[in-house]
Amino acid sequence: MHIPFVDLKSQYREIENEIKEAAARVFQHGIFVQGPDVTEFENTFAEYLGVKHGIGVGSGTDALYIALKCLGIGKGDEVITAANSFIATSEAISMTEAEVVFADYNTETYNIDLNDLASKVSKRTKAVVPVHIYGQPVDMEKLSAFAKEHHLFIVEDAAQAHGASFKNKKVGTFGHAGCFSFYPSKNLGAYGDGGAIVTNDDQLAKKCRMFADHGRKTKYDHQIEGCNSKLDSLQAAFLNVKLKYLEGWTERRISSASFYNNTLKEIVATPKVISGARHVYHLYVVRMKNRDQVRKQLSEKGIDTGIHYPVPLPLLEAYSNFGYEPSDFPIASSLKDEILSLPMHEHLTEEQIEYVADQIKIFIQ
């Protein structure tokens, strides 16, 4: 039996006719950049999240960069984010010319440790970028109160958390801005790259939209220098189709995670969900001491797995200039050799999960 880590082929088969019809409509009207499909998606996605504005951009990385830049973050500022994320999170901060500051993470939720975050605040700190890692919401109630006390902007990295919520409020809507990626493997993924910024701030939305379109107000009236970052019409059309399925797909992921939990809870450390959170399981991550050996054996049995992320961000060569040591991030450094992402997607079956669990039990016991 082969169990893929992500199964985009099965997802496509489920919605194939609608995807083909969506593509045909775009080719028929001939508007491939911006246009009605993008406007429809921006409005529908914002409505789904319960926020006023949605701005489609070229990628999740662009979303973070543009949001931070339009909040005035730049040279001389510091922005705190989590030590365990994809480099796009910290990269976007560096793109603004601000200095990225890393905080360690919590051993149970894998989200940023709020106590360590508090210890990293300085007079230069202007913003925090919490990452709702693996689909698990950060405790935004506590973080929002902390940020308000210290006069910090919050830009949420919700690239892995489409549809996740904390106390019945969708992530991405707590901060000054929320940023999403529509990379194909995301819970809500396009058939190419794409991203979105969401916000309730009218002026910020206006500025982000302008900045993403070369800083122009009208065709040749450039108010500022910006960048070129647009969600193209084809990707928006595909996302309009997929958004209708997102809640159903999310419930399947949650059900699969529950089945994993029940079969693995006595064998490995399974995910812990904080009170009030809706974890949407972009990734299903467990911990075990002999991770590399087990991963190799699972591969030999046809089970695809992943490691997210094998090297903590501050210990990457890209940040060697900071001179960080593993002891500076004890949790990230100790858990990086234990975490393992198991197959997780909306077409995973109980039979497949049982097979994965049975193989893990054999190798660990």
C-alpha positions in Angstrom: 0.0 0.0 0.0 1.3 3.5 -0.9 0.0 6.3 1.2 0.8 9.8 -0.2 1.7 12.6 2.2 -0.7 14.9 0.2 -3.2 13.7 -2.4 -4.0 16.5 -4.8 -4.9 14.0 -7.5 -7.9 12.7 -5.5 -8.9 16.3 -4.6 -8.9 17.2 -8.3 -11.0 14.2 -9.3 -13.6 15.3 -6.8 -14.0 18.8 -8.3 -12.7 18.2 -11.9 -15.7 19.4 -13.8 -16.1 22.6 -11.8 -12.4 23.4 -12.2 -12.6 22.9 -16.0 -15.7 25.1 -16.1 -13.9 27.8 -14.1 -10.9 27.8 -16.3 -13.1 27.9 -19.4 -14.9 31.0 -18.1 -11.6 32.8 -17.6 -10.4 32.0 -21.1 -13.8 33.1 -22.5 -13.8 36.6 -20.8 -10.0 37.0 -21.4 -9.2 38.9 -18.2 -6.2 37.1 -16.8 -4.9 39.7 -14.3 -7.2 41.1 -11.6 -10.8 41.1 -13.0 -14.1 39.6 -11.8 -12.7 36.3 -10.6 -10.2 38.0 -8.3 -12.8 40.4 -7.0 -15.2 37.6 -6.3 -12.6 35.6 -4.4 -11.4 38.5 -2.4 -15.0 39.3 -1.3 -16.0 35.7 -0.7 -12.9 34.8 1.3 -13.2 38.0 3.4 -16.8 37.1 4.1 -15.9 33.5 5.0 -13.4 34.8 7.5 -15.7 37.5 8.9 -13.4 40.4 8.0 -14.0 43.6 5.9 -11.2 43.4 3.3 -9.4 40.8 1.3 -6.6 41.6 -1.0 -5.3 39.0 -3.4 -1.5 38.9 -4.0 1.1 36.7 -5.6 2.1 34.5 -2.7 1.9 34.1 1.1 5.4 35.6 1.3 4.3 38.7 -0.5 1.3 39.0 1.7 3.5 39.1 4.8 5.9 41.5 3.3 3.3 43.9 1.9 1.3 43.9 5.2 4.4 44.7 7.3 5.7 47.3 4.8 2.3 49.1 4.7 2.2 49.2 8.6 5.4 51.2 8.4 7.8 48.5 9.4 11.3 49.1 8.2 15.0 49.8 8.9 15.8 50.1 12.6 12.7 48.2 13.7 12.6 44.7 15.2 9.9 42.1 14.5 9.5 39.0 16.6 8.4 35.7 15.1 8.6 32.0 15.9 11.8 29.9 15.6 9.9 27.1 13.9 8.3 28.1 10.6 9.1 28.1 6.9 11.7 30.7 6.1 9.1 32.8 4.2 8.0 34.1 7.6 11.3 35.6 8.6 12.3 36.4 5.0 9.3 38.7 4.7 10.4 40.6 7.8 14.0 40.9 6.5 12.6 42.2 3.1 11.3 45.2 4.9 14.8 45.9 6.2 13.7 45.3 9.8 15.6 42.9 12.0 14.0 39.6 12.6 14.0 38.4 16.3 13.2 34.7 17.0 11.2 33.3 20.0 11.2 29.6 21.0 8.1 27.6 20.9 5.8 25.7 23.2 6.5 21.9 23.6 2.8 20.9 23.3 1.3 23.2 20.7 4.5 24.0 18.7 3.3 27.6 18.5 5.3 30.5 19.7 6.0 30.6 23.4 4.4 33.7 24.7 6.8 33.9 27.7 9.9 33.7 25.5 8.3 36.2 23.2 7.9 38.6 26.1 11.5 38.3 27.0 12.5 39.3 23.4 10.7 42.7 23.4 12.9 45.8 23.2 12.5 49.5 22.6 12.9 48.7 18.9 10.2 46.1 18.7 7.4 47.3 16.4 5.5 44.1 15.6 5.0 40.4 16.2 4.2 37.8 13.5 2.6 34.8 15.2 2.5 31.6 13.1 -0.5 29.4 13.4 1.8 26.4 12.9 0.5 23.2 11.4 -3.1 24.6 11.5 -3.2 25.1 15.3 -4.2 28.7 16.4 -2.0 30.7 18.7 -3.8 31.8 21.9 -4.7 35.1 20.2 -6.5 36.4 23.3 -3.3 36.4 25.3 -1.2 37.6 22.5 -3.5 40.4 21.6 -3.6 41.7 25.1 0.2 41.5 25.3 0.6 43.4 22.0 -1.8 46.1 23.0 0.1 46.6 26.3 3.4 47.0 24.4 1.9 48.9 21.4 2.9 46.3 18.9 1.4 45.5 15.5 0.2 42.0 14.9 0.5 40.4 11.5 -0.8 36.9 11.6 0.9 34.2 9.5 -2.1 32.0 8.8 -0.5 30.3 5.8 -1.2 26.8 7.3 -4.5 27.7 9.0 -7.3 28.4 6.6 -10.5 28.0 8.6 -8.8 27.6 11.9 -10.4 29.6 14.8 -9.9 30.6 18.4 -13.0 30.9 20.5 -15.1 30.9 17.4 -13.2 33.7 15.7 -11.3 32.8 12.5 -7.5 33.2 12.6 -6.2 36.0 10.5 -8.8 38.4 11.9 -7.3 39.1 15.3 -4.4 41.2 14.3 -3.9 44.4 12.2 -3.6 42.0 9.3 -3.8 38.3 8.5 -1.8 36.7 5.7 -2.6 33.5 3.8 -0.8 31.4 1.3 -2.6 29.4 -1.5 0.3 27.3 -2.4 -1.1 24.0 -3.9 -0.6 21.8 -0.9 -2.3 24.2 1.6 -5.7 23.4 3.0 -7.1 25.9 0.5 -4.6 25.7 -2.4 -4.5 27.0 -5.9 -3.0 25.3 -8.9 0.0 27.6 -8.8 1.0 30.2 -6.2 -1.1 32.9 -4.6 -1.8 34.7 -1.3 -4.1 37.1 0.4 -4.0 39.8 3.0 -7.1 40.3 5.1 -7.8 43.2 7.5 -10.6 45.3 9.1 -8.5 48.5 8.7 -9.9 50.5 5.7 -6.7 52.6 5.3 -4.4 49.6 5.6 -6.4 47.7 3.0 -6.2 50.7 0.6 -2.5 51.0 1.1 -1.8 47.3 0.7 -3.8 47.1 -2.5 -2.0 50.2 -3.9 1.4 48.9 -2.8 0.8 45.5 -4.4 0.0 47.2 -7.7 3.1 49.3 -8.2 1.8 51.9 -5.8 -0.7 53.3 -8.2 -4.0 55.0 -7.6 -5.1 54.8 -11.2 -3.3 53.4 -14.3 -0.4 55.9 -14.5 -0.9 57.8 -11.2 1.7 56.2 -8.9 1.4 57.6 -5.4 4.3 55.6 -4.0 6.8 53.0 -5.1 5.4 49.6 -4.5 5.8 46.1 -6.0 4.0 43.9 -8.5 2.1 41.2 -6.7 -1.2 40.0 -8.0 -3.4 37.0 -7.6 -4.1 36.0 -11.2 -7.6 35.3 -12.5 -7.1 31.6 -13.2 -5.9 30.9 -9.6 -8.8 33.0 -8.2 -11.3 31.1 -10.3 -9.9 27.8 -9.0 -10.0 29.1 -5.4 -13.6 30.2 -5.9 -14.4 26.6 -6.6 -12.3 25.2 -3.8 -13.5 27.6 -1.1 -17.0 26.1 -1.4 -15.5 22.7 -0.3 -13.1 24.0 2.4 -15.3 23.4 5.4 -16.2 19.9 4.3 -12.6 19.1 3.7 -11.6 20.6 7.0 -14.0 18.4 8.9 -12.5 15.4 7.1 -9.1 16.4 8.3 -10.3 16.9 11.9 -11.9 13.5 11.7 -8.7 11.9 10.4 -6.7 13.6 13.2 -9.1 12.2 15.8 -8.7 8.7 14.4 -4.9 9.1 14.4 -5.1 10.3 18.0 -7.1 7.2 19.1 -4.8 4.8 17.4 -1.5 6.4 18.3 -2.0 8.0 21.7 -0.3 5.2 23.6 2.6 5.0 21.2 3.8 8.5 20.3 3.2 12.1 21.4 0.2 13.2 19.5 -0.9 16.8 18.9 -2.4 18.7 21.8 -5.1 21.3 21.0 -5.5 24.3 23.2 -8.8 25.1 24.8 -11.1 27.1 22.5 -9.1 26.3 19.4 -10.2 24.7 16.2 -7.1 23.0 14.8 -7.4 22.4 11.0 -4.5 20.0 10.6 -2.6 21.3 7.7 -0.1 18.9 9.1 -0.5 16.1 11.6 2.7 16.1 13.6 3.8 13.5 16.2 6.9 13.1 18.3 9.1 10.1 18.9 12.7 9.5 20.0 13.9 7.3 17.1 12.3 9.4 14.4 14.8 9.0 11.6 14.8 5.2 11.9 11.0 5.0 12.0 10.7 7.4 9.1 13.1 5.2 7.0 11.1 2.1 7.8 7.8 3.8 7.1 9.1 4.8 3.7 10.0 1.2 2.9 6.4 0.3 3.7 5.1 2.9 1.2 4.2 5.6 3.7 5.2 9.1 2.8 6.2 11.4 5.7 7.7 14.9 6.2 9.7 16.9 8.7 8.5 20.4 9.4 11.0 21.8 10.0 14.4 19.9 10.3 16.4 23.0 11.2 15.0 25.9 13.4 15.0 29.2 11.5 17.6 30.9 13.7 20.1 28.0 13.2 19.8 28.1 9.4 23.0 29.2 7.5 20.9 32.2 6.2 21.0 33.6 9.7 24.5 32.6 10.7 25.4 36.3 11.0 23.4 36.4 14.2 25.7 33.9 15.9 22.9 31.9 17.5 23.6 28.6 19.3 21.2 25.7 19.8 21.1 26.6 23.5 19.5 29.9 22.6 16.4 28.0 21.5 16.4 24.9 23.7 12.9 23.7 22.8 13.3 24.1 19.0 16.8 22.5 19.2 15.6 19.5 21.3 12.4 18.7 19.3 13.8 19.1 15.8 15.0 15.5 15.9 11.7 14.1 17.2 8.9 15.7 15.1 7.4 13.7 12.2 4.6 14.8 9.9 2.3 11.8 9.0 0.1 11.7 5.9 -2.8 14.2 6.2 -5.2 15.3 3.6 -9.0 15.3 3.1 -9.1 12.0 1.2 -7.2 10.0 3.8 -9.2 6.8 4.8 -9.4 5.1 8.1 -7.9 2.0 6.5 -4.9 4.1 5.5 -4.6 5.6 9.0 -4.8 2.1 10.6 -2.0 0.9 8.2 0.2 3.9 9.2 -0.5 3.3 12.9 0.2 -0.4 12.7 3.5 0.1 11.0 4.5 2.7 13.6 3.6 0.3 16.4 5.7 -2.4 14.9 8.8 -0.2 14.5 8.5 1.5 17.9 7.6 -1.6 20.0 
